[in-house]
């Protein structure tokens, strides 16, 4: 009894397809696990963490500096009297 060539071809294609699908699935699972682990290892910014910035105040926009204004430090010394 001889096994037909058509069945051998289908069998080899099915085996090859299952091997490729399983390898791709395993690689996808490994990449997903590595991605999850790397996100857990990152430094998280806590809401209570104080962040220092170079600029402590917001600079006002579209304001004109008037002469002879007395601020909390005293009169403006740049104006000659």
C-alpha positions as CSV (number, residue, x, y, z in Angstrom):
1,X,0.0,0.0,0.0
2,X,1.5,3.3,-1.1
3,X,0.7,6.6,0.6
4,X,-0.4,9.1,-2.1
5,X,1.9,12.1,-2.8
6,X,-0.9,14.6,-2.3
7,X,-1.4,13.5,1.3
8,X,2.4,13.7,2.0
9,X,2.4,17.3,0.7
10,X,-0.6,18.3,2.8
11,X,1.0,16.7,5.9
12,X,4.3,18.5,5.4
13,X,2.5,21.8,4.9
14,X,0.4,21.3,8.0
15,X,3.4,20.4,10.1
16,X,5.4,23.4,8.8
17,X,2.5,25.8,9.4
18,X,2.0,24.6,13.0
19,X,5.7,24.9,13.7
20,X,5.8,28.5,12.3
21,X,2.6,29.5,14.2
22,X,3.9,28.1,17.5
23,X,7.3,29.8,17.1
24,X,5.6,33.2,16.3
25,X,3.2,32.8,19.2
26,X,6.1,32.0,21.7
27,X,8.1,35.0,20.5
28,X,5.1,37.2,20.8
29,X,4.5,36.0,24.4
30,X,8.1,36.5,25.3
31,X,8.1,40.1,23.9
32,X,4.9,40.9,25.8
33,X,6.4,39.6,29.1
34,X,9.6,41.6,28.6
35,X,7.5,44.7,27.8
36,X,5.4,44.3,31.0
37,X,8.5,43.7,33.1
38,X,10.4,46.7,31.6
39,X,7.4,49.0,32.3
40,X,7.3,47.9,35.9
41,X,11.0,48.6,36.3
42,X,10.8,52.2,35.1
43,X,11.1,55.0,37.6
44,X,7.6,56.2,38.3
45,X,6.8,59.8,39.1
46,X,4.9,59.9,42.3
47,X,2.3,62.7,42.8
48,X,4.0,63.6,46.1
49,X,7.4,63.9,44.5
50,X,8.7,67.5,44.4
51,X,10.0,68.5,41.0
52,X,12.3,71.4,40.9
53,X,12.2,73.6,37.9
54,X,14.5,76.4,36.5
55,X,11.6,78.8,36.5
56,X,9.7,79.1,39.8
57,X,7.1,81.6,38.5
58,X,5.0,82.0,35.4
59,X,6.2,85.0,33.5
60,X,3.3,87.3,32.7
61,X,2.8,88.0,29.0
62,X,1.7,91.2,27.2
63,X,2.4,93.4,30.2
64,X,3.9,96.9,30.0
65,X,6.4,97.8,32.7
66,X,5.5,101.3,34.0
67,X,8.0,103.7,35.4
68,X,8.1,104.6,39.1
69,X,6.3,101.5,40.3
70,X,6.9,100.7,43.9
71,X,7.1,97.0,44.4
72,X,7.7,94.9,47.5
73,X,11.4,95.7,47.3
74,X,11.0,99.5,47.1
75,X,10.9,102.0,44.3
76,X,12.4,101.3,40.9
77,X,16.0,102.5,41.0
78,X,16.5,102.4,37.2
79,X,14.7,105.7,36.7
80,X,16.7,108.9,37.3
81,X,15.1,111.7,39.2
